[in-house]
Amino acid sequence: MTSNGIARQVSPDPCSFIIFGVTGDLTHRLVIPALYNLAAARLLPDDFCVVGITRKAMSREALRDSLMQGLRKHATRSVDDAIADKLLRCVTCIDADPSAPESFDRMAAQLKQREAEHRTAGNRLFYLATPPSAFTPISLQLGRAGLLKQDGGSWRRLVIEKPFGTDLASARRLNAELLRVANEHQIYRIDHYLGKETVQNILVLRFANGMFEPIWNRNHIDHVQITVNETLGVGHRGSFYDATGALRDMVPNHLFQLLSLVAMEPPAHFDAHTVRSEKAQVLAAIQAQTPDEALQNSVRGQYTAGRIGDETIPDYRSAKDVRADSTTETYAALKLTIDNWRWAGVPFYLRTGKALAAKRTEIAIKFKQAPFAMFRDTPIERLSQNYFVIGIEPAEGITLQFNTKVPGPSIAIDGVAMTFLYRDYFKAEPSTGYETLIHDCMIGDNILFQRADSVEAGWRAVMPFIDAWKAAGANGLDFYPADSDGPAASAALLARDGRSWRTPV
Ligand code: BG6
């Protein structure tokens, strides 16, 4: 932080952190390492305990051993034994199964006992680190057993992580089921993109600086590109991925989080209700497309074999648990428009895919060309384009590309870039990306979490593409070799408008 940095730190209340899916991958890889980092930064409350919920009885020693092994493997910094021991000493377990409702009634009594031992004042954070199919059965049982009821001044919160449904109808169903047992402000829907520092910085960049807002609109911006390119293939997630595809996996959640932060109107207050309302509104303003428009304004691709670095990537269709004739897309590109005053006529191009040549997540804002009266001798295509780029991964930073005169007697123009990189200014300990999110759940700040209406608005905006692609079947699915930039049709989507994707650098 710079000498005039502003920091706001709120200490969490005493609480019990109750994890469903405590033996699973998410808990071992991210939740416990994030709790460890919070403990190391003294951001956990003094009166705190972790309760792991297991389907079958498990000894607390076995659970602690397993979590310790996970921590040693996945910690983002070297593990201090004293801090790890203190954290794991407060771990206990309870066995409960949503298909046996009486086990949740028993859990109610057991939790009270743990709360008394650890003086956690009845505050409970239920973290569902489970497959999405378990969200509803667990929440309904928590509700039925009265475990989510907030009384006597204590709070009860429910944390779930994407995917929130697989289409608009299932997202609505899930929201309705959760809202039967908890109020919206008790529900924390995690999109891990909002745990990324640079993503959180978009709001600060736009609204804590006076110079961007006047040009942040259709008068000055030609178009916006949002890129989330990954080098990894589908790996061992074939079964989930083949039923999901790149569009559902990435667009209504991660890419729309980026889009809504870049495109939202300035919120009147920096509070969860106002910020989330503005984000939901901009998603709701994404223009609905007819089936023909959806096909015209989208590209879907699937990777074929190739080599990325030292790794041989097999054809997507030969990956484990993927159907041999699968038409699931591993690459999606969309052209969207936002129907409001700020963005009318400004296309938003989105692309995301797996097994691509380079990992890069960025938002590139392309400004309109200068009127170009003065430098008639310079061919327009030689002028570098004015991009403002928010780099999210791997290099976190901001770049401004502009034209400058090459020193010398004649007027020669060249493009240059001014770059700010986080790592040059701020020394941050490596983190899991979940620390801020978990801390915010504990202090009751929902600003970085998705609200039911924005989840539904996201699905509503992608449904025309999902439906049109389903109806088209294999027609229109393009193939691209692993280690490429994606299907050729993706470049053509922009070329048609006289534009091109920025080459991420
Ligand atoms: C997850 C998707 O939500 O996000 C994965 O299910 C994807 O398929 C991942 O790889 C990307 O996250 P990140 O933080 O690596 O960009």
Residues whose N, C-alpha, C, O or C-beta is under 5 A from the ligand:
A	BS01	BG6	D249
